[in-house]
Amino acid sequence: MAAIRAGQLQQEVTLIEKNPILGKKLLLSGKGRCNLTNVCALDAFLARFSHHAQFLRDAFKKFFHQELINFFEKRGLRLKVERQLRVFPVTDKSNSVVAVLKKELLTNQVKILFKTAVKDIVLAGGRAKGLILSDGRFIAADKIILACGGVSYSFTGSTGEGINLARKLGHRIIPLRPGLVPLETRQKSVKALEGLTLKNIRLKFSDGQKQIISEIGELLFTGFGISGPLVLSLSGRVVDLLGADKKVHVEIDLKPALSREQLDARILRELKANAKKEIKNVLKSLLPQRLVGVFLEMAKIDPAKKAGQMNRAERESFVSLCKAWRLDITRPCAIEEAMITRGGVSLQDIDPRTMQSRLAEGLYFAGEMIDVDADTGGFNLQAAFSTGYLAGESAALN
Ligand SMILES: Cc1cc2nc3c(=O)[nH]c(=O)nc-3n(C[C@H](O)[C@H](O)[C@H](O)COP(=O)(O)OP(=O)(O)OC[C@H]3O[C@@H](n4cnc5c(N)ncnc54)[C@H](O)[C@@H]3O)c2cc1C
């Protein structure tokens, strides 16, 4: 988007891409469907960023979701709004998004160098002079826009090189951490639940002092821990809690709409109505079968016992597991497996009105390599498009 905008403004632009194709990560985005933005109002949009969202106000003022939608629709790609105001192409294919961008680059005579990496940035007297490429060539440039991404899903090309180049030039780098990332748990019991999704549950993370309480939503068990929309959304804050060397646990409330007493009464009703059946078969009306098995084992209740024989203490243990099943969080999955990189080039070293570096004239930043990150829902791509657009325009006009 940065290259397109500078090209639209009649600049001579070269886009340098390490990969043999454009937009490798974009192609993967939204499970291959590309959730390219979200049409919620500005304040609600900003609230989905983990921090420093105000930094993006200028970029969003210039190029926000409506401008992005117009950009694609004017170029023939129809978009649709799905649940939670997420925007996707009607084709349900991210390659149609990449195709529009590619065509627009060509329309604006942007020269593309594939399979070429930027190895160094050359400044003279604090101003951009040019780039050294992986083949040793020097390219003169009085404006340089770095948009090299973060470090997650590095096979797509985002390996942190842009962040390292910025660091080398003296920019402060906020430590890189995984965001939108599954969490690993100590308990091995989750292994048996791999692939199971729980709907309408609530999570309560705690380090013993601070609490992070989720909304009601979905949880997915992985072989080693937990994932799914609720976990991914809160994972950045959980990673920060873990980072302080604290012990963090999560309590899963599988029946947030019921109090303990209500749940106990409900279970008692089921047990009485099915007194002759095996407990494991009765309780599956309340919980997925696999989870019933795990809970009965944890509560040391014989699954083959008749429902009518389940005693009060057993019921209480079962209710406790349903209302507050505690799992210890050991660590997040590797940053490589995170959907987003948190941290990056410090916002203190970037002018939000132009995206220009405060340390090197003619050097601009855009996208995930800067220290902004957001929830899932199209927010991260919109931030990348908006900062790219602003950087391209500022580089062309300044
Ligand atoms: C699986 C997955 C799904 C996602 N889905 C969504 C979604 O649906 N909606 C959403 O909003 N966000 C989504 N995201 C996040 C979103 O894709 C990123 O935030 C976004 O792609 C960042 O864009 P970027 O241009 O800053 O960086 P990137 O997309 O990472 O692009 C950086 C480019 O720079 C190139 N590069 C790096 N270093 C060099 C170098 N030295 N020289 C030359 N080229 C270099 C790379 O090859 C790469 O092509 C998803 C992320 C993942 C991993």
The ligand as an ORCA input file, in Angstrom:
! r2SCAN-3c Opt
* xyz 0 1
  C      -1.917    -16.910      9.954
  C      -2.188    -15.433     10.040
  C      -3.466    -14.955      9.754
  C      -3.731    -13.592      9.850
  N      -4.978    -13.161      9.535
  C      -5.271    -11.846      9.653
  C      -6.544    -11.347      9.276
  O      -7.386    -12.068      8.757
  N      -6.792    -10.016      9.464
  C      -5.850     -9.169      9.984
  O      -6.142     -7.984     10.152
  N      -4.604     -9.605     10.274
  C      -4.295    -10.905     10.112
  N      -3.023    -11.349     10.403
  C      -1.981    -10.353     10.702
  C      -1.546     -9.663      9.403
  O      -1.401    -10.617      8.389
  C      -0.237     -8.899      9.589
  O      -0.370     -8.008     10.653
  C       0.130     -8.147      8.305
  O       0.383     -9.061      7.265
  C       1.333     -7.256      8.522
  O       1.642     -6.671      7.295
  P       3.112     -6.102      6.989
  O       3.082     -5.649      5.581
  O       3.502     -5.147      8.034
  O       4.069     -7.350      7.152
  P       4.128     -8.749      6.358
  O       2.790     -9.107      5.841
  O       4.825     -9.673      7.274
  O       5.026     -8.402      5.091
  C       6.381     -8.085      5.203
  C       7.060     -8.380      3.882
  O       8.400     -7.873      3.924
  C       9.256     -8.827      3.309
  N      10.597     -8.628      3.879
  C      10.997     -8.805      5.146
  N      12.279     -8.476      5.310
  C      12.712     -8.074      4.090
  C      13.964     -7.612      3.582
  N      15.028     -7.475      4.377
  N      14.045     -7.311      2.282
  C      12.981     -7.430      1.438
  N      11.780     -7.869      1.850
  C      11.653     -8.182      3.168
  C       8.657    -10.168      3.656
  O       9.082    -11.163      2.743
  C       7.165     -9.879      3.606
  O       6.630    -10.157      2.335
  C      -2.720    -12.698     10.287
  C      -1.440    -13.190     10.559
  C      -1.170    -14.534     10.434
  C       0.207    -15.042     10.721
*
